[in-house]
Amino acid sequence: MQRLLAEDLDIVAGWRVQRQDGFWLRRLPSQLANRLIRRITGLPFHDLGCSLKAFRASVLREVRLYGEMHRFIPAWLSTVTSPARMAEEPVDHHPRLHGTSKYGLSRTLRVLVDLLAVTFFQRFAARPGHFFGVIGLAVLGAGLAMLAYLGGLKLLLGEDIGGRPLLSLGFFCCIGGLQFLTTGVLAELLIRIYYGARHGQPYVVRQDDGRDAPHA
């Protein structure tokens, strides 16, 4: 809390440097997951699973969490504030004395799926058409290249292409590419409606009037 105020940060997250739990089922999966999340999100946190965090209230109010997205609070905060206003603080960790942990290897797939969603909103929340458009153009281009190749064989060399699997693959790639492009257009329309209806905004206005208090 003191560091949050002294350095004018928006979040200070705990880092359990000396963890007091099992290596194979807890520490190793956590290390691998945190390393993957750091690489994808670009945030410098070593222990996103630590529940000890202090936030600036005005910034935290801009974040809408749902499902099990509490694991990625710093990543969601990066959509409304700069990573330069985030920090990590080493904290003590004590072994569990009672009960059993609800976390394990079974949650790995859930974390990966949630990470895909976080990455999409972190990079393409205000421009989903770019995400779907790039994929659509790549798939459509591959399909057109296949069909052009088969068309050349048919027209120039007179070969039979009706029974070739490449014909079906090229056809479905073209259909899939067009679907990705139209999905991007629909996503852009939804984003315009969302921001136009004043349910959200693609920017954050910070008010520094001395009334902002941190939450722990």
C-alpha positions in Angstrom: 0.0 0.0 0.0 2.8 2.5 0.9 4.6 1.7 -2.3 1.4 2.2 -4.4 1.0 5.7 -2.9 4.7 6.7 -2.8 5.5 5.7 -6.4 2.0 6.8 -7.8 1.2 3.3 -9.2 -2.0 1.8 -10.2 -1.3 -1.8 -9.0 1.3 -3.4 -6.8 1.1 -7.2 -6.9 2.6 -9.7 -4.5 5.4 -12.1 -5.5 5.8 -15.3 -3.5 9.5 -15.6 -4.0 9.9 -18.5 -1.5 6.8 -20.6 -2.1 6.0 -23.2 0.6 4.0 -25.7 -1.4 4.5 -28.7 -3.6 6.9 -28.4 -6.6 5.4 -30.8 -9.2 1.7 -30.0 -8.7 1.9 -26.3 -7.7 5.2 -24.5 -8.2 6.2 -26.0 -11.6 2.8 -25.5 -13.3 2.7 -22.0 -11.8 6.2 -21.1 -13.1 5.4 -22.4 -16.6 2.0 -20.6 -16.7 3.5 -17.3 -15.5 6.3 -17.5 -18.0 3.8 -18.0 -20.8 1.6 -15.2 -19.6 4.5 -12.8 -19.3 5.7 -13.6 -22.9 2.2 -13.2 -24.4 0.9 -10.2 -22.4 4.2 -8.4 -22.1 3.7 -7.7 -18.4 6.6 -8.2 -16.0 4.8 -10.1 -13.3 6.3 -13.4 -11.9 3.4 -14.5 -9.8 0.0 -13.7 -11.1 -1.6 -16.3 -8.8 -0.7 -14.4 -5.7 -3.9 -13.0 -4.2 -2.1 -10.2 -2.3 -2.6 -7.1 -4.5 -3.2 -3.4 -4.0 -5.1 -1.4 -6.6 -5.9 2.2 -7.3 -9.7 2.4 -7.1 -10.4 4.6 -10.1 -8.5 2.3 -12.4 -10.0 -0.9 -10.9 -13.5 0.4 -11.5 -12.8 0.5 -15.3 -12.2 -3.3 -15.4 -15.1 -5.7 -15.7 -14.3 -9.2 -14.6 -16.3 -12.3 -15.3 -15.9 -16.1 -15.1 -12.4 -17.0 -13.8 -10.7 -13.9 -15.2 -9.5 -12.9 -11.7 -6.3 -14.7 -12.6 -5.5 -12.1 -15.2 -6.4 -8.9 -13.3 -3.0 -7.2 -14.2 -3.5 -8.1 -17.9 -7.0 -6.6 -17.8 -5.7 -3.5 -16.1 -3.2 -3.0 -18.9 -6.1 -2.2 -21.2 -6.9 0.9 -19.1 -3.5 1.9 -17.8 0.1 1.7 -18.7 2.3 -1.2 -17.6 4.8 1.4 -16.4 2.3 2.1 -13.6 2.4 -1.5 -12.4 4.9 -3.0 -9.9 5.7 -6.2 -8.1 6.6 -6.6 -4.4 8.1 -9.7 -2.8 5.9 -11.1 0.0 6.2 -13.9 2.5 4.4 -17.2 1.8 3.4 -19.6 4.5 2.5 -23.3 4.0 -1.2 -24.4 4.1 -2.2 -25.6 7.6 -5.8 -26.6 6.9 -8.0 -27.8 4.1 -6.9 -28.8 0.6 -6.1 -26.7 -2.5 -8.6 -26.5 -5.3 -5.9 -25.7 -7.9 -4.0 -28.3 -9.9 -3.1 -29.5 -13.3 -6.8 -29.8 -14.3 -7.1 -26.0 -14.5 -4.2 -25.7 -17.0 -6.6 -25.9 -20.0 -8.9 -23.3 -18.5 -6.0 -20.9 -18.0 -5.0 -21.3 -21.7 -8.5 -20.6 -23.0 -8.8 -17.6 -20.7 -5.4 -16.4 -21.9 -6.6 -16.4 -25.5 -9.5 -14.2 -24.5 -7.3 -11.9 -22.5 -4.8 -11.5 -25.4 -7.6 -10.8 -27.8 -9.1 -8.0 -25.7 -5.7 -6.7 -24.7 -4.7 -6.2 -28.4 -7.8 -6.0 -30.5 -10.6 -4.8 -28.2 -11.1 -1.6 -30.2 -10.2 -3.1 -33.6 -11.5 -6.7 -33.9 -11.7 -6.3 -37.7 -7.9 -6.4 -37.8 -7.8 -9.7 -36.0 -10.4 -11.5 -38.1 -9.3 -9.7 -41.3 -5.7 -10.9 -41.2 -6.8 -14.5 -40.6 -9.5 -14.2 -43.3 -7.1 -12.8 -45.9 -4.5 -15.4 -45.2 -7.0 -18.3 -45.4 -8.7 -16.8 -48.5 -5.4 -16.2 -50.2 -4.3 -19.8 -49.6 -7.6 -21.1 -51.0 -7.4 -18.9 -54.1 -3.8 -20.0 -54.7 -4.9 -23.7 -54.6 -7.7 -23.0 -57.0 -5.5 -21.0 -59.3 -3.0 -23.8 -59.3 -5.6 -26.4 -60.1 -7.1 -24.1 -62.7 -3.8 -23.9 -64.4 -3.4 -27.6 -64.5 -6.9 -28.0 -66.0 -6.7 -25.2 -68.6 -3.1 -25.4 -69.6 -2.3 -29.1 -69.2 -5.7 -30.6 -69.6 -5.4 -32.7 -66.4 -8.4 -34.0 -64.5 -8.8 -32.1 -61.2 -12.3 -33.2 -60.1 -11.1 -36.0 -57.8 -8.2 -34.1 -56.1 -8.5 -33.4 -52.4 -6.8 -30.0 -53.1 -9.9 -28.8 -54.9 -12.1 -29.4 -51.8 -9.5 -27.9 -49.5 -9.1 -24.8 -51.7 -12.9 -24.4 -51.9 -13.4 -24.6 -48.1 -10.5 -22.2 -47.5 -12.2 -19.6 -49.7 -15.4 -20.1 -47.8 -13.7 -20.0 -44.5 -11.7 -16.9 -45.4 -14.9 -15.0 -46.5 -16.5 -16.0 -43.2 -13.6 -14.6 -41.2 -13.8 -11.4 -43.2 -17.5 -11.0 -42.6 -17.1 -11.8 -38.9 -14.5 -9.0 -38.7 -17.0 -6.6 -40.3 -19.7 -7.7 -37.8 -17.3 -7.3 -34.9 -16.4 -3.8 -36.0 -20.1 -2.9 -36.1 -20.7 -4.3 -32.6 -17.7 -2.3 -31.3 -19.1 0.9 -32.9 -22.5 0.2 -31.3 -20.9 -0.5 -27.9 -18.8 2.6 -27.8 -21.5 4.7 -29.5 -24.0 3.8 -26.9 -21.6 5.1 -24.2 -21.3 1.8 -22.5 -17.6 2.1 -22.8 -14.8 4.2 -24.4 -11.6 3.3 -26.1 -9.6 5.6 -23.9 -9.3 6.4 -20.2 -9.4 9.9 -18.7 -7.4 10.1 -15.5 -8.5 12.6 -12.8 -5.8 13.6 -10.3 -7.7 15.6 -7.7 -6.3 13.9 -4.6 -9.5 11.9 -3.9 -8.3 8.7 -5.4 -7.8 6.0 -2.7 -6.2 2.6 -3.3 -8.0 -0.7 -2.6 -6.3 -3.7 -1.2 
